[in-house]
Amino acid sequence: MTTQHIGSSLDDFLTEEGVFEETQAQAIKEVVAWQLGQAMKEQGISKARLATLLQTSRTQVSRLLDPTNDITLSSLQRAAAFVGKKVRIELVAENGG
């Protein structure tokens, strides 16, 4: 027996509910925060050490790693550089077109 898809995609549903952009932005923040945390873990860089490198407080580093906070792109770029990464943002066509 085959399963057929019923209804619209999740993106369509979120758009209909008026929360697509907000949900997408939150998902991106969560992925970036996780990636930064993983890079820190792989390189043995603590929050305190990253704070020293960034010349900021440990609290600010915690904010960078918390996807519920709004952080600036420049802060994220600086933190990424200290763990040997860079931030890449690109515009892509909607619907693959």
RONUSE-622580 format. One record per residue: residue in three letters; residue number from 0; x, y, z of N, C-alpha, C in turn. Coordinates in Angstrom, 1 decimal. Layout:
<pts>
<pt res="ALA" n="NUM" n_u="X" n_v="Y" n_w="Z" ca_u="X" ca_v="Y" ca_w="Z" c_u="X" c_v="Y" c_w="Z"/>
...
</pts>
This chain:
<pts>
<pt res="MET" n="0" n_u="0.9" n_v="-1.2" n_w="0.0" ca_u="0.0" ca_v="0.0" ca_w="0.0" c_u="0.9" c_v="1.2" c_w="0.0"/>
<pt res="THR" n="1" n_u="0.6" n_v="2.2" n_w="-0.8" ca_u="1.4" ca_v="3.4" ca_w="-0.9" c_u="0.7" c_v="4.5" c_w="-0.1"/>
<pt res="THR" n="2" n_u="1.5" n_v="5.4" n_w="0.4" ca_u="1.0" ca_v="6.5" ca_w="1.2" c_u="1.0" c_v="7.7" c_w="0.2"/>
<pt res="GLN" n="3" n_u="-0.1" n_v="8.4" n_w="0.1" ca_u="-0.2" ca_v="9.6" ca_w="-0.7" c_u="-0.1" c_v="10.8" c_w="0.2"/>
<pt res="HIS" n="4" n_u="0.5" n_v="11.8" n_w="-0.3" ca_u="0.6" ca_v="13.1" ca_w="0.5" c_u="-0.8" c_v="13.8" c_w="0.4"/>
<pt res="ILE" n="5" n_u="-1.2" n_v="14.2" n_w="1.6" ca_u="-2.5" ca_v="14.9" ca_w="1.6" c_u="-2.3" c_v="16.3" c_w="2.1"/>
<pt res="GLY" n="6" n_u="-2.8" n_v="17.3" n_w="1.5" ca_u="-2.7" ca_v="18.6" ca_w="1.9" c_u="-1.4" c_v="19.3" c_w="1.4"/>
<pt res="SER" n="7" n_u="-1.1" n_v="20.4" n_w="2.0" ca_u="0.0" ca_v="21.3" ca_w="1.5" c_u="1.3" c_v="20.9" c_w="2.2"/>
<pt res="SER" n="8" n_u="2.3" n_v="21.6" n_w="1.8" ca_u="3.6" ca_v="21.4" ca_w="2.4" c_u="3.7" c_v="22.2" c_w="3.8"/>
<pt res="LEU" n="9" n_u="4.6" n_v="21.9" n_w="4.6" ca_u="4.8" ca_v="22.7" ca_w="5.8" c_u="5.0" c_v="24.1" c_w="5.5"/>
<pt res="ASP" n="10" n_u="5.8" n_v="24.5" n_w="4.5" ca_u="6.1" ca_v="25.9" ca_w="4.1" c_u="4.7" c_v="26.5" c_w="3.8"/>
<pt res="ASP" n="11" n_u="3.9" n_v="25.9" n_w="3.0" ca_u="2.6" ca_v="26.4" ca_w="2.6" c_u="1.7" c_v="26.7" c_w="3.9"/>
<pt res="PHE" n="12" n_u="1.8" n_v="25.7" n_w="4.8" ca_u="1.0" ca_v="25.9" ca_w="6.0" c_u="1.5" c_v="27.1" c_w="6.8"/>
<pt res="LEU" n="13" n_u="2.8" n_v="27.2" n_w="7.0" ca_u="3.3" ca_v="28.3" ca_w="7.8" c_u="3.1" c_v="29.6" c_w="7.2"/>
<pt res="THR" n="14" n_u="3.1" n_v="29.6" n_w="5.8" ca_u="2.8" ca_v="30.9" ca_w="5.1" c_u="1.3" c_v="31.2" c_w="5.3"/>
<pt res="GLU" n="15" n_u="0.4" n_v="30.3" n_w="5.2" ca_u="-1.0" ca_v="30.5" ca_w="5.4" c_u="-1.3" c_v="31.0" c_w="6.9"/>
<pt res="GLU" n="16" n_u="-0.5" n_v="30.5" n_w="7.8" ca_u="-0.6" ca_v="31.0" ca_w="9.2" c_u="0.0" c_v="32.3" c_w="9.5"/>
<pt res="GLY" n="17" n_u="0.8" n_v="32.8" n_w="8.5" ca_u="1.5" ca_v="34.1" ca_w="8.6" c_u="2.7" c_v="34.0" c_w="9.5"/>
<pt res="VAL" n="18" n_u="3.3" n_v="32.8" n_w="9.6" ca_u="4.5" ca_v="32.7" ca_w="10.5" c_u="5.7" c_v="32.1" c_w="9.8"/>
<pt res="PHE" n="19" n_u="5.7" n_v="32.0" n_w="8.5" ca_u="6.7" ca_v="31.4" ca_w="7.7" c_u="8.1" c_v="32.1" c_w="7.9"/>
<pt res="GLU" n="20" n_u="8.2" n_v="33.4" n_w="7.7" ca_u="9.4" ca_v="34.1" ca_w="7.9" c_u="10.0" c_v="34.0" c_w="9.3"/>
<pt res="GLU" n="21" n_u="9.1" n_v="34.2" n_w="10.3" ca_u="9.5" ca_v="34.1" ca_w="11.7" c_u="10.1" c_v="32.7" c_w="12.0"/>
<pt res="THR" n="22" n_u="9.4" n_v="31.7" n_w="11.5" ca_u="9.8" ca_v="30.3" ca_w="11.8" c_u="11.1" c_v="30.0" c_w="11.1"/>
<pt res="GLN" n="23" n_u="11.2" n_v="30.5" n_w="9.9" ca_u="12.5" ca_v="30.2" ca_w="9.1" c_u="13.6" c_v="30.9" c_w="9.8"/>
<pt res="ALA" n="24" n_u="13.4" n_v="32.2" n_w="10.2" ca_u="14.5" ca_v="32.9" ca_w="10.9" c_u="14.9" c_v="32.2" c_w="12.2"/>
<pt res="GLN" n="25" n_u="14.0" n_v="31.7" n_w="13.0" ca_u="14.3" ca_v="31.0" ca_w="14.2" c_u="15.1" c_v="29.7" c_w="13.9"/>
<pt res="ALA" n="26" n_u="14.7" n_v="29.0" n_w="12.9" ca_u="15.4" ca_v="27.8" ca_w="12.5" c_u="16.8" c_v="28.1" c_w="12.1"/>
<pt res="ILE" n="27" n_u="17.0" n_v="29.1" n_w="11.4" ca_u="18.4" ca_v="29.5" ca_w="11.0" c_u="19.2" c_v="29.9" c_w="12.2"/>
<pt res="LYS" n="28" n_u="18.6" n_v="30.6" n_w="13.2" ca_u="19.4" ca_v="31.0" ca_w="14.4" c_u="19.8" c_v="29.8" c_w="15.2"/>
<pt res="GLU" n="29" n_u="18.8" n_v="28.8" n_w="15.2" ca_u="19.1" ca_v="27.6" ca_w="16.0" c_u="20.3" c_v="26.8" c_w="15.4"/>
<pt res="VAL" n="30" n_u="20.3" n_v="26.7" n_w="14.1" ca_u="21.3" ca_v="26.0" ca_w="13.4" c_u="22.7" c_v="26.7" c_w="13.6"/>
<pt res="VAL" n="31" n_u="22.7" n_v="28.0" n_w="13.4" ca_u="24.0" ca_v="28.7" ca_w="13.5" c_u="24.5" c_v="28.6" c_w="14.9"/>
<pt res="ALA" n="32" n_u="23.6" n_v="28.8" n_w="15.9" ca_u="24.1" ca_v="28.7" ca_w="17.3" c_u="24.6" c_v="27.3" c_w="17.6"/>
<pt res="TRP" n="33" n_u="24.0" n_v="26.3" n_w="17.1" ca_u="24.4" ca_v="24.9" ca_w="17.3" c_u="25.8" c_v="24.7" c_w="16.6"/>
<pt res="GLN" n="34" n_u="26.0" n_v="25.2" n_w="15.4" ca_u="27.2" ca_v="25.1" ca_w="14.7" c_u="28.4" c_v="25.8" c_w="15.4"/>
<pt res="LEU" n="35" n_u="28.1" n_v="27.0" n_w="15.9" ca_u="29.1" ca_v="27.7" ca_w="16.7" c_u="29.5" c_v="26.9" c_w="18.0"/>
<pt res="GLY" n="36" n_u="28.5" n_v="26.4" n_w="18.6" ca_u="28.8" ca_v="25.6" ca_w="19.8" c_u="29.6" c_v="24.4" c_w="19.5"/>
<pt res="GLN" n="37" n_u="29.2" n_v="23.7" n_w="18.4" ca_u="30.0" ca_v="22.5" ca_w="18.0" c_u="31.4" c_v="22.8" c_w="17.7"/>
<pt res="ALA" n="38" n_u="31.6" n_v="23.9" n_w="17.0" ca_u="33.0" ca_v="24.3" ca_w="16.6" c_u="33.8" c_v="24.6" c_w="17.9"/>
<pt res="MET" n="39" n_u="33.2" n_v="25.3" n_w="18.8" ca_u="33.8" ca_v="25.6" ca_w="20.1" c_u="34.2" c_v="24.3" c_w="20.8"/>
<pt res="LYS" n="40" n_u="33.3" n_v="23.3" n_w="20.9" ca_u="33.5" ca_v="22.1" ca_w="21.5" c_u="34.6" c_v="21.3" c_w="20.8"/>
<pt res="GLU" n="41" n_u="34.6" n_v="21.2" n_w="19.5" ca_u="35.7" ca_v="20.5" ca_w="18.8" c_u="37.1" c_v="21.1" c_w="19.0"/>
<pt res="GLN" n="42" n_u="37.1" n_v="22.4" n_w="19.2" ca_u="38.4" ca_v="23.1" ca_w="19.4" c_u="38.8" c_v="23.3" c_w="20.8"/>
<pt res="GLY" n="43" n_u="37.9" n_v="22.9" n_w="21.7" ca_u="38.2" ca_v="23.0" ca_w="23.2" c_u="38.1" c_v="24.5" c_w="23.6"/>
<pt res="ILE" n="44" n_u="37.3" n_v="25.3" n_w="23.0" ca_u="37.2" ca_v="26.7" ca_w="23.4" c_u="36.0" c_v="26.9" c_w="24.3"/>
<pt res="SER" n="45" n_u="36.2" n_v="27.3" n_w="25.5" ca_u="35.1" ca_v="27.5" ca_w="26.4" c_u="34.5" c_v="28.9" c_w="26.2"/>
<pt res="LYS" n="46" n_u="33.3" n_v="29.1" n_w="26.8" ca_u="32.6" ca_v="30.4" ca_w="26.7" c_u="33.5" c_v="31.5" c_w="27.2"/>
<pt res="ALA" n="47" n_u="34.2" n_v="31.2" n_w="28.4" ca_u="35.1" ca_v="32.2" ca_w="29.0" c_u="36.2" c_v="32.5" c_w="28.0"/>
<pt res="ARG" n="48" n_u="36.8" n_v="31.5" n_w="27.4" ca_u="37.9" ca_v="31.8" ca_w="26.5" c_u="37.5" c_v="32.6" c_w="25.3"/>
<pt res="LEU" n="49" n_u="36.3" n_v="32.2" n_w="24.7" ca_u="35.8" ca_v="33.0" ca_w="23.6" c_u="35.5" c_v="34.4" c_w="24.0"/>
<pt res="ALA" n="50" n_u="35.0" n_v="34.6" n_w="25.2" ca_u="34.7" ca_v="35.9" ca_w="25.7" c_u="36.0" c_v="36.8" c_w="25.7"/>
<pt res="THR" n="51" n_u="37.0" n_v="36.1" n_w="26.2" ca_u="38.3" ca_v="36.8" ca_w="26.2" c_u="38.8" c_v="37.2" c_w="24.8"/>
<pt res="LEU" n="52" n_u="38.7" n_v="36.3" n_w="23.9" ca_u="39.1" ca_v="36.5" ca_w="22.5" c_u="38.3" c_v="37.6" c_w="21.9"/>
<pt res="LEU" n="53" n_u="37.0" n_v="37.7" n_w="22.2" ca_u="36.1" ca_v="38.7" ca_w="21.6" c_u="36.1" c_v="40.0" c_w="22.4"/>
<pt res="GLN" n="54" n_u="36.9" n_v="40.0" n_w="23.5" ca_u="36.9" ca_v="41.1" ca_w="24.4" c_u="35.5" c_v="41.6" c_w="24.8"/>
<pt res="THR" n="55" n_u="34.8" n_v="40.6" n_w="25.3" ca_u="33.5" ca_v="40.8" ca_w="25.8" c_u="33.2" c_v="39.9" c_w="27.0"/>
<pt res="SER" n="56" n_u="32.0" n_v="39.8" n_w="27.5" ca_u="31.7" ca_v="39.0" ca_w="28.7" c_u="31.3" c_v="37.7" c_w="28.3"/>
<pt res="ARG" n="57" n_u="31.3" n_v="36.8" n_w="29.3" ca_u="30.8" ca_v="35.4" ca_w="29.1" c_u="29.3" c_v="35.4" c_w="28.8"/>
<pt res="THR" n="58" n_u="28.7" n_v="36.4" n_w="29.5" ca_u="27.2" ca_v="36.6" ca_w="29.3" c_u="26.9" c_v="36.9" c_w="27.8"/>
<pt res="GLN" n="59" n_u="27.7" n_v="37.7" n_w="27.2" ca_u="27.5" ca_v="38.0" ca_w="25.8" c_u="27.7" c_v="36.8" c_w="24.9"/>
<pt res="VAL" n="60" n_u="28.7" n_v="36.0" n_w="25.2" ca_u="28.9" ca_v="34.7" ca_w="24.5" c_u="27.7" c_v="33.8" c_w="24.6"/>
<pt res="SER" n="61" n_u="27.2" n_v="33.7" n_w="25.8" ca_u="26.0" ca_v="32.9" ca_w="26.1" c_u="24.9" c_v="33.4" c_w="25.2"/>
<pt res="ARG" n="62" n_u="24.7" n_v="34.7" n_w="25.1" ca_u="23.7" ca_v="35.3" ca_w="24.2" c_u="23.9" c_v="34.9" c_w="22.7"/>
<pt res="LEU" n="63" n_u="25.2" n_v="34.8" n_w="22.3" ca_u="25.5" ca_v="34.4" ca_w="20.9" c_u="25.0" c_v="32.9" c_w="20.7"/>
<pt res="LEU" n="64" n_u="25.1" n_v="32.1" n_w="21.7" ca_u="24.8" ca_v="30.7" ca_w="21.6" c_u="23.4" c_v="30.4" c_w="21.9"/>
<pt res="ASP" n="65" n_u="22.6" n_v="31.4" n_w="22.2" ca_u="21.2" ca_v="31.2" ca_w="22.6" c_u="20.3" c_v="31.7" c_w="21.4"/>
<pt res="PRO" n="66" n_u="19.7" n_v="30.8" n_w="20.6" ca_u="19.0" ca_v="31.2" ca_w="19.4" c_u="17.7" c_v="32.0" c_w="19.7"/>
<pt res="THR" n="67" n_u="17.4" n_v="32.2" n_w="20.9" ca_u="16.2" ca_v="33.0" ca_w="21.2" c_u="16.6" c_v="34.5" c_w="21.3"/>
<pt res="ASN" n="68" n_u="17.8" n_v="34.8" n_w="21.3" ca_u="18.3" ca_v="36.2" ca_w="21.3" c_u="18.5" c_v="36.7" c_w="19.9"/>
<pt res="ASP" n="69" n_u="18.3" n_v="38.0" n_w="19.7" ca_u="18.7" ca_v="38.6" ca_w="18.4" c_u="20.1" c_v="39.1" c_w="18.6"/>
<pt res="ILE" n="70" n_u="21.0" n_v="38.6" n_w="17.7" ca_u="22.4" ca_v="39.0" ca_w="17.7" c_u="22.7" c_v="39.7" c_w="16.4"/>
<pt res="THR" n="71" n_u="23.7" n_v="40.5" n_w="16.4" ca_u="24.1" ca_v="41.2" ca_w="15.1" c_u="25.0" c_v="40.3" c_w="14.3"/>
<pt res="LEU" n="72" n_u="24.9" n_v="40.5" n_w="13.0" ca_u="25.7" ca_v="39.7" ca_w="12.1" c_u="27.2" c_v="39.9" c_w="12.4"/>
<pt res="SER" n="73" n_u="27.6" n_v="41.1" n_w="12.7" ca_u="29.0" ca_v="41.4" ca_w="13.0" c_u="29.5" c_v="40.6" c_w="14.2"/>
<pt res="SER" n="74" n_u="28.7" n_v="40.5" n_w="15.2" ca_u="29.0" ca_v="39.7" ca_w="16.4" c_u="29.2" c_v="38.3" c_w="16.0"/>
<pt res="LEU" n="75" n_u="28.3" n_v="37.8" n_w="15.2" ca_u="28.4" ca_v="36.4" ca_w="14.8" c_u="29.6" c_v="36.1" c_w="13.9"/>
<pt res="GLN" n="76" n_u="29.9" n_v="37.1" n_w="13.0" ca_u="31.1" ca_v="36.9" ca_w="12.2" c_u="32.4" c_v="36.9" c_w="13.0"/>
<pt res="ARG" n="77" n_u="32.5" n_v="37.8" n_w="14.0" ca_u="33.7" ca_v="37.8" ca_w="14.9" c_u="33.8" c_v="36.5" c_w="15.6"/>
<pt res="ALA" n="78" n_u="32.7" n_v="36.0" n_w="16.2" ca_u="32.8" ca_v="34.7" ca_w="17.0" c_u="33.2" c_v="33.6" c_w="16.0"/>
<pt res="ALA" n="79" n_u="32.6" n_v="33.6" n_w="14.9" ca_u="32.9" ca_v="32.5" ca_w="13.9" c_u="34.4" c_v="32.5" c_w="13.5"/>
<pt res="ALA" n="80" n_u="34.9" n_v="33.7" n_w="13.3" ca_u="36.4" ca_v="33.8" ca_w="13.0" c_u="37.3" c_v="33.2" c_w="14.0"/>
<pt res="PHE" n="81" n_u="36.9" n_v="33.3" n_w="15.3" ca_u="37.7" ca_v="32.8" ca_w="16.4" c_u="37.7" c_v="31.3" c_w="16.5"/>
<pt res="VAL" n="82" n_u="36.7" n_v="30.7" n_w="15.9" ca_u="36.6" ca_v="29.2" ca_w="15.9" c_u="36.9" c_v="28.7" c_w="14.5"/>
<pt res="GLY" n="83" n_u="37.6" n_v="29.5" n_w="13.7" ca_u="38.0" ca_v="29.1" ca_w="12.3" c_u="36.9" c_v="28.9" c_w="11.3"/>
<pt res="LYS" n="84" n_u="35.8" n_v="29.6" n_w="11.5" ca_u="34.7" ca_v="29.5" ca_w="10.6" c_u="34.4" c_v="30.9" c_w="10.0"/>
<pt res="LYS" n="85" n_u="33.5" n_v="30.9" n_w="9.0" ca_u="33.0" ca_v="32.2" ca_w="8.5" c_u="31.5" c_v="32.0" c_w="8.3"/>
<pt res="VAL" n="86" n_u="30.8" n_v="33.2" n_w="8.3" ca_u="29.4" ca_v="33.2" ca_w="8.1" c_u="29.2" c_v="33.5" c_w="6.7"/>
<pt res="ARG" n="87" n_u="28.3" n_v="32.7" n_w="6.1" ca_u="28.0" ca_v="32.9" ca_w="4.6" c_u="26.5" c_v="33.0" c_w="4.5"/>
<pt res="ILE" n="88" n_u="26.0" n_v="34.1" n_w="3.9" ca_u="24.6" ca_v="34.4" ca_w="3.7" c_u="24.4" c_v="34.6" c_w="2.2"/>
<pt res="GLU" n="89" n_u="23.4" n_v="34.0" n_w="1.7" ca_u="23.1" ca_v="34.1" ca_w="0.3" c_u="21.6" c_v="34.3" c_w="0.1"/>
<pt res="LEU" n="90" n_u="21.3" n_v="35.0" n_w="-1.0" ca_u="19.9" ca_v="35.0" ca_w="-1.4" c_u="19.6" c_v="33.9" c_w="-2.5"/>
<pt res="VAL" n="91" n_u="18.6" n_v="33.2" n_w="-2.3" ca_u="18.2" ca_v="32.2" ca_w="-3.3" c_u="16.8" c_v="32.4" c_w="-3.8"/>
<pt res="ALA" n="92" n_u="16.6" n_v="31.9" n_w="-5.0" ca_u="15.3" ca_v="32.1" ca_w="-5.6" c_u="14.3" c_v="31.2" c_w="-4.8"/>
<pt res="GLU" n="93" n_u="13.1" n_v="31.8" n_w="-4.7" ca_u="12.0" ca_v="31.0" ca_w="-4.0" c_u="11.5" c_v="29.9" c_w="-5.0"/>
<pt res="ASN" n="94" n_u="11.1" n_v="28.8" n_w="-4.4" ca_u="10.5" ca_v="27.7" ca_w="-5.2" c_u="11.5" c_v="27.2" c_w="-6.2"/>
<pt res="GLY" n="95" n_u="12.8" n_v="27.2" n_w="-5.9" ca_u="13.7" ca_v="26.7" ca_w="-6.8" c_u="13.8" c_v="27.3" c_w="-8.2"/>
<pt res="GLY" n="96" n_u="13.2" n_v="28.4" n_w="-8.4" ca_u="13.1" ca_v="29.0" ca_w="-9.8" c_u="14.0" c_v="30.2" c_w="-10.0"/>
</pts>
